[in-house]
């Protein structure tokens, strides 16, 4: 299957051809461990988790690196504010991030390196840059000389003068050019530091990713991902320092996910409009969050509101209800009525071609929105099967239904991380949580449902309607099916 990605570097959609198939190398920028992670971090993690799963599903041997920045100005500043040290602070938030990822069903990458564990690799890379004339030392600091790298700006599409005017870069008298960036920072009192050829100090932010990417994946990697906000200066600087050191292309395909926004404004800690992953997981199923985060094309902005997330949760619950009800079917005939044969054939054909359509959507620049659309189109077909069965489901009805469930759960579960749970487990867990929240008794609800069924059998429809209305007032929604009444807490 051909895969196409929109390459940020070329600004074109390009066919994906790994450097050494079936091996694929992928690096994604992780978090700076100084605070709890928010939905913006979750989007990047989930998007590239789906890419990782998708490539593995197609048979590629994916070597995936997602780093932790565990030494940085923000970490040092926060540690000082809290009266702790940078190492302890970073460790706390790395542990918290890993808890978030596990809860969100994000698969662990092949490697999760930390900057502080790769100081020798960082120093070696800086030494190469100094030796080749791309970096210079000033009073223990080491800077990359952007004017020495003629292609600087090729990722963001801006030239040096435009960036000089528009970038928020700290100006230092030590720099030869305002956009020169720190590869190594000289030691300051009270800050963590390591020995280096230029005196004690610590690495700059950008150099760690180049050093770790090359250490684990080689001097040229297939895919580099991250948020749109990292294009400049972080990824621009990664390209400059990596290619200056090796003389080779650093990355073949650059992929950038759009931002999570709140009322069209970027969600960020600096603006104070962020919602933490833990906060969301406290009130929403992790698969509902994944469904929301994947509901738009990864390059598009994703606007957050509690209503939108809740709507996705209801859609997910509806899908599980369909699967749950399908499992309640028991065949009462071998063959379906003749009038059902054509609809069954059409449903069977749609199920048989679902995998091709689903994978084709993902192969087109990881179009998760289209893949999810195909998933819910199949749910409509499965719901149609439920109606078609009526009171007399046949073995043929069930065979088609089971194939549909198996197909959608395999692909949505393995690749999107959605519909991974057993339908019965999901439904019962939702019921229990909702009953506890409302202070309702399962026994009382099921007693009333049984009483209603008896009233319907006796054609006492006014009594049956009164019970339904009573349950509705308690927040219990009933769904009558030919094989029984399904209920849930709304």
C-alpha positions as CSV (number, residue, x, y, z in Angstrom):
1,X,0.0,0.0,0.0
2,X,1.3,3.4,-1.0
3,X,1.5,5.9,1.9
4,X,1.6,9.7,1.3
5,X,2.6,12.4,3.8
6,X,2.4,16.2,3.6
7,X,6.1,17.0,4.1
8,X,6.5,20.3,6.0
9,X,10.0,20.7,4.4
10,X,8.9,20.5,0.8
11,X,5.3,21.8,1.4
12,X,4.1,19.0,-0.8
13,X,2.4,15.6,-0.4
14,X,5.1,13.0,-1.0
15,X,5.1,9.2,-1.3
16,X,6.6,7.6,1.8
17,X,9.7,5.6,1.0
18,X,11.8,4.6,4.0
19,X,15.5,4.8,3.8
20,X,16.0,1.1,4.6
21,X,12.7,-0.8,4.4
22,X,11.2,-2.5,6.3
23,X,13.0,-0.5,8.9
24,X,11.4,2.9,9.7
25,X,13.0,5.4,12.0
26,X,10.8,8.0,13.7
27,X,11.6,10.7,16.2
28,X,8.9,12.9,18.0
29,X,9.7,15.7,20.4
30,X,8.4,14.9,23.8
31,X,7.5,17.1,26.8
32,X,9.6,19.5,28.9
33,X,9.1,18.0,32.3
34,X,8.2,21.0,34.5
35,X,4.4,20.7,34.8
36,X,1.4,18.5,34.2
37,X,0.7,17.7,30.6
38,X,-2.3,19.1,28.8
39,X,-4.5,18.3,25.9
40,X,-2.1,19.8,23.4
41,X,0.6,17.3,24.6
42,X,-2.0,14.6,24.4
43,X,-2.9,15.4,20.8
44,X,0.7,15.1,19.6
45,X,1.2,11.9,21.6
46,X,-2.0,10.3,20.2
47,X,-1.5,11.4,16.6
48,X,2.0,9.9,16.5
49,X,0.9,6.9,18.4
50,X,-1.6,6.2,15.6
51,X,1.2,6.7,13.0
52,X,3.4,4.2,15.0
53,X,0.5,1.7,15.2
54,X,-0.4,2.1,11.5
55,X,3.1,1.6,10.2
56,X,3.5,-1.5,12.4
57,X,0.2,-2.8,11.2
58,X,1.5,-2.6,7.6
59,X,4.5,-4.7,8.6
60,X,7.2,-2.0,9.1
61,X,9.8,-2.4,11.8
62,X,9.4,1.0,13.5
63,X,12.1,2.4,15.7
64,X,10.4,5.1,17.5
65,X,12.1,7.7,19.8
66,X,10.1,10.2,22.0
67,X,12.4,12.2,24.3
68,X,12.0,13.9,27.6
69,X,13.6,17.3,28.1
70,X,14.7,17.0,31.8
71,X,17.0,20.0,32.0
72,X,15.9,23.4,30.9
73,X,15.4,27.0,32.0
74,X,11.7,26.3,32.9
75,X,12.6,23.2,34.9
76,X,15.3,25.1,36.9
77,X,13.0,28.1,37.5
78,X,10.1,25.9,38.7
79,X,12.3,23.8,40.9
80,X,13.6,27.0,42.6
81,X,10.1,28.2,43.1
82,X,9.1,24.9,44.8
83,X,12.3,24.6,46.8
84,X,13.3,21.4,45.2
85,X,16.0,20.4,42.6
86,X,15.6,20.1,38.9
87,X,16.2,16.4,38.9
88,X,13.5,15.6,41.4
89,X,11.0,18.0,39.7
90,X,11.7,16.5,36.2
91,X,11.4,13.0,37.6
92,X,8.0,13.8,39.1
93,X,6.5,15.1,35.9
94,X,8.0,12.4,33.7
95,X,6.4,9.8,36.0
96,X,3.1,11.8,35.7
97,X,3.3,12.0,31.9
98,X,3.9,8.2,31.7
99,X,0.8,7.7,33.8
100,X,-1.2,9.9,31.4
101,X,0.1,8.0,28.4
102,X,-0.7,4.6,29.8
103,X,-4.3,5.8,30.7
104,X,-4.7,7.2,27.2
105,X,-3.6,3.8,25.7
106,X,-0.6,5.4,24.0
107,X,2.0,2.7,23.3
108,X,5.4,3.1,24.8
109,X,8.0,4.2,22.1
110,X,11.0,2.0,21.4
111,X,13.2,4.5,23.3
112,X,12.3,7.3,25.7
113,X,15.7,9.0,26.3
114,X,16.4,11.9,28.6
115,X,18.7,14.8,27.8
116,X,20.7,14.4,31.1
117,X,21.5,10.8,30.2
118,X,23.1,11.8,26.9
119,X,25.5,14.5,27.9
120,X,28.5,12.7,26.3
121,X,26.6,12.5,22.9
122,X,25.6,16.1,23.2
123,X,29.2,17.2,23.9
124,X,30.6,15.1,21.0
125,X,28.1,16.7,18.6
126,X,29.0,20.2,19.7
127,X,32.7,19.4,19.3
128,X,32.0,18.4,15.7
129,X,30.3,21.7,15.0
130,X,33.1,23.7,16.5
131,X,35.7,21.7,14.5
132,X,33.8,22.4,11.3
133,X,33.5,26.1,12.0
134,X,29.7,26.1,12.6
135,X,29.9,26.9,16.3
136,X,32.0,29.3,18.5
137,X,32.8,29.5,22.2
138,X,32.4,32.7,24.2
139,X,33.1,32.7,28.0
140,X,32.0,29.1,28.4
141,X,28.9,29.4,26.2
142,X,28.8,27.7,22.8
143,X,26.7,29.1,20.0
144,X,25.7,27.9,16.6
145,X,26.5,30.4,13.9
146,X,23.4,30.6,11.7
147,X,25.1,32.6,9.0
148,X,27.5,29.7,8.4
149,X,24.6,27.5,7.4
150,X,23.2,28.9,4.1
151,X,20.0,26.8,4.2
152,X,18.9,28.1,7.6
153,X,15.2,28.9,7.4
154,X,14.3,26.2,4.8
155,X,11.8,24.4,7.1
156,X,9.9,27.6,8.2
157,X,10.2,29.2,4.8
158,X,11.7,32.4,6.1
159,X,15.1,34.1,5.5
160,X,17.4,35.4,8.2
161,X,16.3,39.0,8.0
162,X,12.6,38.1,8.4
163,X,13.4,35.9,11.3
164,X,15.7,38.5,12.9
165,X,12.7,41.0,12.8
166,X,9.9,38.6,13.9
167,X,11.4,36.0,16.2
168,X,11.3,36.4,20.0
169,X,14.9,35.6,20.5
170,X,16.9,36.7,23.5
171,X,19.6,39.1,22.5
172,X,23.0,38.7,24.0
173,X,26.2,40.7,23.4
174,X,28.0,37.3,23.2
175,X,26.3,36.4,19.9
176,X,27.7,37.2,16.5
177,X,24.1,37.2,15.1
178,X,20.8,37.7,17.0
179,X,19.5,34.3,15.8
180,X,22.6,32.3,16.9
181,X,21.4,29.8,19.4
182,X,23.0,28.2,22.4
183,X,24.4,24.7,22.1
184,X,26.0,24.8,25.6
185,X,25.3,27.2,28.5
186,X,28.0,28.1,31.0
187,X,27.4,27.2,34.6
188,X,25.4,29.6,36.8
189,X,25.2,29.4,40.6
190,X,22.6,27.0,41.9
191,X,22.0,25.3,38.5
192,X,22.8,21.7,37.5
193,X,26.0,21.4,35.4
194,X,28.3,18.9,33.8
195,X,32.0,19.0,32.9
196,X,32.8,19.9,29.2
197,X,35.7,21.0,27.1
198,X,34.4,24.6,27.6
199,X,34.0,24.4,31.4
200,X,31.1,23.3,33.5
201,X,27.6,23.9,32.1
202,X,24.6,22.3,30.6
203,X,23.2,21.7,27.1
204,X,20.9,24.1,25.3
205,X,17.4,22.9,24.4
206,X,17.8,22.2,20.6
207,X,21.0,20.2,20.6
208,X,19.6,17.4,22.8
209,X,17.1,16.2,20.1
210,X,19.8,16.1,17.4
211,X,22.2,14.2,19.6
212,X,19.6,11.6,20.8
213,X,18.0,11.2,17.3
214,X,21.4,10.4,15.7
215,X,22.4,8.2,18.7
216,X,19.4,5.9,18.4
217,X,18.3,6.2,14.8
218,X,21.3,7.3,12.7
219,X,22.4,10.5,10.9
220,X,19.4,10.5,8.6
221,X,16.0,9.5,9.9
222,X,12.8,8.8,8.1
223,X,10.2,10.8,10.1
224,X,10.4,13.6,12.6
225,X,7.2,14.8,14.2
226,X,6.0,17.4,16.7
227,X,3.6,20.2,17.2
228,X,3.3,23.0,14.6
229,X,4.7,25.5,17.2
230,X,8.1,23.6,17.1
231,X,8.8,24.4,13.4
232,X,10.6,27.6,14.5
233,X,13.0,27.8,16.2
234,X,13.3,24.2,17.5
235,X,13.1,22.1,14.4
236,X,14.8,24.7,12.2
237,X,17.7,24.6,14.6
238,X,17.8,20.8,14.7
239,X,18.2,20.8,10.9
240,X,20.9,23.4,11.0
241,X,23.1,21.7,13.7
242,X,22.5,18.2,12.4
243,X,23.2,18.8,8.8
244,X,26.1,21.1,9.5
245,X,27.7,18.3,11.6
246,X,27.1,15.4,9.2
247,X,26.7,16.9,5.7
248,X,23.7,14.7,5.2
249,X,19.9,15.3,5.2
250,X,18.7,15.1,8.8
251,X,15.1,14.1,8.2
252,X,13.3,12.9,5.1
253,X,9.7,13.6,6.1
254,X,8.7,16.3,8.6
255,X,5.2,16.0,10.0
256,X,3.6,18.6,12.3
257,X,0.3,18.4,14.1
258,X,-2.0,21.4,14.5
259,X,-2.6,23.0,17.9
260,X,-5.4,22.3,20.3
261,X,-7.2,25.6,20.7
262,X,-9.7,27.1,23.2
263,X,-12.0,29.5,21.4
264,X,-9.6,29.6,18.5
265,X,-6.6,30.5,20.8
266,X,-3.7,28.1,21.2
267,X,-3.9,26.1,24.4
268,X,-0.7,26.7,26.4
269,X,0.6,27.0,29.9
270,X,1.9,30.5,29.2
271,X,-1.7,31.7,28.4
272,X,-3.2,29.8,31.4
273,X,-6.0,28.3,29.2
274,X,-4.9,24.7,29.3
275,X,-6.8,21.6,30.5
276,X,-4.6,18.8,31.9
277,X,-4.9,15.3,30.7
278,X,-5.5,14.1,34.3
279,X,-8.5,16.5,34.6
280,X,-10.0,15.2,31.4
281,X,-9.4,11.5,32.3
282,X,-11.2,12.1,35.6
283,X,-14.5,12.7,33.8
284,X,-14.1,11.1,30.4
285,X,-13.3,7.7,29.0
286,X,-9.8,7.6,27.5
287,X,-11.2,6.3,24.2
288,X,-13.5,9.2,24.1
289,X,-10.5,11.5,24.4
290,X,-8.7,9.6,21.7
291,X,-11.8,9.9,19.4
292,X,-11.9,13.7,20.0
293,X,-8.2,14.1,19.5
294,X,-8.3,12.2,16.2
295,X,-11.6,13.6,14.9
296,X,-9.9,16.3,12.8
297,X,-7.0,15.9,10.4
298,X,-3.8,16.0,12.4
299,X,-2.5,19.1,10.6
300,X,-5.7,21.1,11.3
301,X,-6.3,23.0,14.5
302,X,-8.6,21.3,17.0
303,X,-10.9,23.5,19.1
304,X,-11.7,22.2,22.5
305,X,-14.9,22.5,24.4
306,X,-16.4,20.3,27.1
307,X,-19.5,19.9,24.9
308,X,-17.5,18.6,21.9
309,X,-15.7,16.0,24.0
310,X,-19.0,14.9,25.6
311,X,-20.5,14.6,22.1
312,X,-17.7,12.3,21.1
313,X,-18.2,10.3,24.3
314,X,-21.8,9.8,23.4
315,X,-20.9,8.6,19.9
316,X,-18.4,6.1,21.4
317,X,-21.0,4.9,23.8
318,X,-23.5,4.5,21.0
319,X,-21.0,2.3,19.0
320,X,-20.4,0.1,22.0
321,X,-24.2,-0.2,22.5
322,X,-24.5,-1.5,19.0
323,X,-21.8,-4.1,19.5
324,X,-23.4,-5.0,22.9
325,X,-26.8,-5.6,21.3
326,X,-25.4,-7.6,18.4
327,X,-23.9,-10.0,20.9
328,X,-27.3,-10.5,22.5
329,X,-28.6,-12.0,19.2
330,X,-29.3,-15.7,19.2
331,X,-30.2,-17.4,15.9
332,X,-33.7,-18.9,15.6
333,X,-33.4,-19.9,12.0
334,X,-30.7,-21.2,9.6
335,X,-31.7,-19.2,6.6
336,X,-32.9,-15.6,6.4
337,X,-36.1,-14.7,4.6
338,X,-35.6,-14.2,0.9
339,X,-36.3,-10.5,1.2
340,X,-33.3,-10.2,3.5
341,X,-30.8,-11.8,1.2
342,X,-30.0,-8.7,-0.9
343,X,-29.6,-6.4,2.2
344,X,-27.4,-9.0,3.8
345,X,-25.2,-9.3,0.7
346,X,-24.8,-5.5,0.6
347,X,-23.9,-5.4,4.3
348,X,-21.4,-8.2,3.8
349,X,-19.8,-6.5,0.9
350,X,-19.5,-3.2,2.8
351,X,-17.9,-5.1,5.7
352,X,-15.5,-6.9,3.3
353,X,-14.3,-3.6,1.8
354,X,-14.1,-1.7,5.1
355,X,-10.5,-2.6,5.8
356,X,-9.4,-1.3,2.4
357,X,-11.2,2.0,2.8
358,X,-10.1,2.4,6.4
359,X,-6.4,1.9,5.6
360,X,-6.6,3.9,2.5
361,X,-7.8,6.9,4.5
362,X,-4.8,6.6,6.9
363,X,-2.4,6.1,4.0
364,X,-3.5,9.5,2.7
365,X,-1.5,11.7,5.1
366,X,-2.8,9.9,8.2
367,X,-6.4,11.1,7.6
368,X,-7.9,9.9,10.9
369,X,-11.0,12.0,10.4
370,X,-11.8,10.0,7.3
371,X,-10.9,6.7,8.9
372,X,-13.3,7.5,11.8
373,X,-16.0,8.4,9.3
374,X,-15.6,5.0,7.7
375,X,-15.8,3.4,11.2
376,X,-19.1,5.1,12.0
377,X,-20.4,4.3,8.5
378,X,-19.9,0.7,9.4
379,X,-21.7,1.2,12.7
380,X,-24.8,2.4,10.7
381,X,-24.6,-0.9,8.7
382,X,-24.4,-2.9,11.9
383,X,-27.4,-1.0,13.3
384,X,-29.2,-1.8,10.1
385,X,-28.5,-5.5,10.7
386,X,-30.0,-5.2,14.1
387,X,-33.2,-3.9,12.6
388,X,-33.1,-6.4,9.8
389,X,-32.9,-9.3,12.2
390,X,-36.2,-8.4,14.0
391,X,-37.5,-11.2,16.1
392,X,-36.1,-13.9,13.9
393,X,-32.3,-13.6,13.5
394,X,-30.8,-16.3,11.4
395,X,-27.3,-17.8,11.4
396,X,-26.6,-15.8,8.3
397,X,-27.6,-12.5,10.0
398,X,-25.2,-13.4,12.9
399,X,-22.4,-14.4,10.6
400,X,-22.4,-11.0,8.9
401,X,-22.8,-9.2,12.2
402,X,-19.9,-11.1,13.8
403,X,-17.7,-10.4,10.8
404,X,-18.5,-6.7,11.0
405,X,-17.7,-6.5,14.7
406,X,-14.5,-8.5,14.3
407,X,-13.3,-6.3,11.4
408,X,-14.0,-2.9,13.0
409,X,-12.7,-3.8,16.4
410,X,-9.5,-5.2,15.0
411,X,-8.7,-2.1,12.9
412,X,-10.1,0.6,15.2
413,X,-8.6,-1.1,18.2
414,X,-5.1,-1.9,16.8
415,X,-4.6,1.4,15.0
416,X,-6.8,4.1,16.5
417,X,-6.8,2.7,20.0
418,X,-10.6,2.9,20.0
419,X,-13.1,0.0,20.6
420,X,-10.4,-2.0,22.4
421,X,-12.7,-3.0,25.3
422,X,-15.2,-5.8,25.3
423,X,-18.6,-4.3,24.7
424,X,-20.1,-5.9,27.8
425,X,-17.3,-4.6,30.0
426,X,-17.6,-1.1,28.6
427,X,-21.4,-1.0,29.0
428,X,-21.4,-2.4,32.5
429,X,-18.7,-0.1,33.7
430,X,-20.6,2.9,32.3
431,X,-23.8,1.8,34.0
432,X,-22.1,1.2,37.4
433,X,-20.3,4.6,37.3
434,X,-23.5,6.4,36.3
435,X,-25.6,4.6,38.9
436,X,-23.1,5.5,41.6
437,X,-23.0,9.1,40.5
438,X,-26.8,9.4,40.6
439,X,-27.3,7.3,43.7
440,X,-29.6,4.9,41.9
441,X,-30.2,1.2,42.6
442,X,-29.6,-1.3,39.8
443,X,-32.0,-3.7,41.5
444,X,-34.8,-1.1,41.6
445,X,-34.3,-0.2,37.9
446,X,-34.3,-3.8,36.8
447,X,-37.4,-4.5,38.9
448,X,-39.3,-1.6,37.2
449,X,-38.2,-2.8,33.8
450,X,-39.5,-6.3,34.5
451,X,-42.7,-4.8,35.8
452,X,-43.0,-2.8,32.6
453,X,-42.5,-5.9,30.5
454,X,-45.3,-7.7,32.3
455,X,-47.6,-4.7,31.8
456,X,-46.8,-4.7,28.1
457,X,-47.6,-8.5,27.9
458,X,-50.9,-7.8,29.5
459,X,-51.5,-4.9,27.1
460,X,-51.6,-2.5,30.0
461,X,-49.8,0.2,28.0
462,X,-50.7,3.1,30.2
463,X,-49.0,1.4,33.1
464,X,-46.0,0.5,30.9
465,X,-45.8,4.1,29.7
466,X,-46.0,5.4,33.3
467,X,-43.0,3.2,34.3
468,X,-41.0,4.4,31.3
469,X,-41.8,8.0,32.3
470,X,-40.8,7.3,35.9
471,X,-37.5,5.8,34.8
472,X,-36.9,8.7,32.4
473,X,-37.3,11.1,35.3
474,X,-34.6,9.2,37.1
475,X,-32.3,9.6,34.1
476,X,-32.8,6.0,32.8
477,X,-33.3,5.7,29.0
478,X,-34.9,2.5,27.7
479,X,-34.3,1.0,24.2
480,X,-36.8,-1.7,23.3
481,X,-35.4,-4.4,21.0
482,X,-37.0,-7.6,19.7
483,X,-34.9,-9.6,22.2
484,X,-35.4,-7.5,25.3
485,X,-35.1,-4.0,26.7
486,X,-31.7,-2.3,26.9
487,X,-31.2,0.5,29.4
488,X,-28.6,3.1,30.2
489,X,-28.2,6.1,32.5
490,X,-28.2,9.3,30.5
